[in-house]
Amino acid sequence: MREKLYFVLSMIIFGAVGVFAKYIDMSSSKIALFLSLIGTLFLLIVFVWTRQKVLWCRVKKNVTALFIASVALSGNWIFLFQAYKETTIANAALSYYFAPVLVITFSPFVLKEKLSLKKAVCIGIALLGLFLILQNGRMETTGHHLLGIGYGLVAAGFYAILTLVNKFIRDLDGLENTLLQLALSAAILYPFVLFTDGFNFSSITNNTVILMLILGILHSGVGFYLFFAGMKGLKGQSIAVLSYIDPLTSLLISALIVGERMTLQQLTGAVLLLGSIWIGETHKN
C-alpha cells in the first residue's frame, strides 16, 4: 500500500510539470540538464543528511541497467519538454501517456507478464483514441501541434523504456536508485548541451530561475524518489494503470489553471485512450 501511495503522489507531481516547463524560457535539453543537476544536489543533501552510503558492489551489478535508464530519462525529458513548448499541455500529456500502452504491450516479452485478450482489445481502443488526438492536431491552425504530439510520442517511448528497465534494477533502494540515475543523466546531458546549445545565461530571468528551482526540487528530487521507490513494489501493468493519474492531472491543470480548451474530438480520443487501459487493468479478466 505504501508503494502505491508513493507512486500515486509521484504521478500528481509529474502531472504538474507542464505548467512549469511551458513557461521556462530555455531549450528543452537545458531544462533537462538543470533538472538533473538540481535533483542530484537535492537528493545528495538528503543522502548525506540521512547518513546513507552507496554500496558500489550493488551499483556495479546494476551498471548496465542504470546507464540505459539514465539515457531513457534524458531522452524522455528532452522530448516531453519540447512537446509542451510546441503544443498545448493537454495534447502533450495525452500523446505522452501513450507510454502505458507501450508498457502493457511489451510487458509479456520483457517482464514475462501475461497479456490477456481483454487487455489486447483495450490497447486497440487506445490506438483509436490516439488516432483521434492526432487528427485533432492536424486540424489545429495555430502553433505546431502535430509536431508537439510527435515529440510527446517519442517521449512516451523513452518513458516506457525507463519503466521496464527499472524493473531489472536490484538491491538499490528508492533514494539511491534515483540519485544515481539523475547523476548519470546530468553526466550524459552535459556534453549534449555543450555541443548543441552551448551555455549562454545572459537571457535568463529571475522567473526562470524560480521556476527551475521549483521544478528541479519538486519534480526531479521528490517526484522521482517517490516514483522509483513506489514502482519497485508494483507490477508493470499496475504501474501502467496508475500512470494515468499523471495525464488526468495535466488535463485538469490545462483546463482549470491555464485555460486551454479541448475539442469534442480530442475529448473523445482522451476518453478512449485513458479509459480503455483503465478498464482493462481494474477489472478481473
Residue pairs with C-beta under 8 A, 6 or more apart in sequence:
2 233
3 229
3 230
3 231
3 232
3 233
3 234
4 230
4 233
4 234
4 238
4 242
5 230
6 174
6 226
6 227
6 229
6 230
7 226
7 227
7 230
7 231
7 234
7 239
7 242
8 230
8 242
8 245
9 226
9 230
10 223
10 224
10 226
10 227
10 230
11 242
11 243
11 245
11 246
11 249
12 245
12 246
12 249
13 218
13 219
13 222
13 223
13 226
14 219
14 223
14 227
14 246
14 249
15 93
15 245
15 246
15 247
15 248
15 249
15 250
15 252
15 253
16 219
16 249
16 250
16 253
17 80
17 215
17 219
18 84
18 89
18 92
18 93
18 250
18 253
18 254
19 89
19 253
19 257
19 258
20 211
20 214
20 215
20 219
21 31
21 80
21 81
21 84
21 85
21 215
22 84
22 85
22 89
22 258
23 207
23 211
24 31
24 208
24 211
24 212
24 215
25 203
25 204
25 205
25 208
26 34
26 204
26 208
26 212
27 193
27 197
28 77
28 78
28 79
28 80
28 81
28 82
28 85
29 78
29 189
29 192
29 193
29 196
29 197
30 193
30 197
31 77
31 81
31 212
31 215
32 74
32 77
32 78
32 81
32 185
32 189
33 186
33 189
33 190
33 192
33 193
34 212
34 216
35 77
35 212
35 215
35 216
35 219
35 220
36 73
36 74
36 77
36 182
36 183
36 185
36 186
36 189
36 220
37 186
37 216
38 212
38 213
38 215
38 216
38 217
38 220
38 221
39 178
39 182
39 216
39 217
39 219
39 220
39 221
39 224
40 179
40 182
40 183
40 186
40 220
42 216
42 217
42 220
42 221
43 175
43 178
43 179
43 182
43 221
43 225
44 179
46 175
46 221
47 175
47 176
47 179
50 175
52 175
52 176
54 176
54 180
55 171
58 170
58 171
58 172
59 66
59 172
59 180
61 170
61 171
62 168
62 169
62 170
62 171
62 172
65 165
65 166
65 168
65 169
66 169
66 177
66 180
66 181
66 184
67 184
68 161
68 165
69 161
69 162
69 165
69 166
69 169
69 181
70 180
70 181
70 184
70 185
70 187
70 188
71 188
72 158
72 159
72 161
72 162
72 165
73 158
73 162
73 181
73 182
73 185
74 185
74 188
74 189
74 192
75 154
75 155
75 158
76 155
76 158
76 159
76 162
77 155
77 185
78 155
79 151
79 152
79 154
79 155
79 158
80 92
80 96
80 151
80 152
80 155
80 159
82 148
82 151
83 91
83 92
83 95
83 96
83 148
83 149
83 151
83 152
83 155
84 92
84 148
85 148
86 92
86 143
86 144
86 145
86 147
86 148
86 151
87 137
87 140
87 143
87 144
87 145
87 147
87 148
87 149
87 152
88 143
88 145
88 148
88 254
88 260
89 250
89 251
89 253
89 254
89 258
89 260
90 250
90 251
90 254
90 255
90 260
90 262
90 266
90 270
91 133
91 136
91 137
91 145
91 148
91 149
91 152
91 266
92 148
92 149
92 151
92 152
92 250
93 152
93 246
93 247
93 250
93 251
93 254
94 130
94 133
94 152
94 247
94 251
94 266
94 269
94 270
94 273
94 274
95 130
95 133
95 134
95 148
95 149
95 150
95 151
95 152
95 153
95 156
96 152
96 153
96 155
96 156
96 159
96 247
97 156
97 243
97 244
97 246
97 247
97 273
97 274
98 126
98 130
98 152
98 153
98 156
98 273
99 155
99 156
99 157
99 159
99 160
99 163
99 243
100 160
100 239
100 240
100 241
100 243
100 244
100 277
101 123
101 126
101 127
101 240
101 273
101 277
102 156
102 157
102 160
103 160
103 163
103 164
103 236
103 237
103 239
103 240
103 243
104 115
104 119
104 123
104 236
104 237
104 240
104 277
104 280
104 281
105 115
105 123
106 160
106 164
107 113
107 115
107 164
107 236
107 237
107 240
108 114
108 115
110 164
110 167
110 236
111 164
111 167
111 235
111 236
113 235
113 236
113 237
116 280
116 285
117 285
118 280
118 283
118 285
119 237
119 277
119 280
119 281
119 285
121 280
122 276
122 277
122 279
122 280
123 276
123 277
123 280
125 272
125 276
126 272
126 273
126 276
126 277
128 269
128 272
129 268
129 269
129 270
129 271
129 272
129 273
129 274
129 276
130 269
130 273
131 269
132 265
132 266
132 268
132 269
132 272
133 149
133 266
133 269
133 270
133 273
134 146
134 149
135 265
136 145
136 263
136 265
136 266
136 269
137 145
137 146
137 148
137 149
138 146
139 263
139 265
140 146
163 231
163 236
163 239
163 240
163 243
164 236
166 177
166 228
166 231
166 232
167 231
167 236
169 177
172 180
173 229
174 225
174 226
174 228
174 229
174 230
174 232
175 225
175 229
177 228
178 224
178 225
178 227
178 228
178 229
181 224
181 228
182 220
182 224
193 199
231 239
234 242
237 281
238 281
240 277
240 281
241 277
241 278
241 281
241 282
244 274
244 277
244 278
247 270
247 274
248 274
251 262
251 270
254 260
254 262
255 261
255 262
262 270
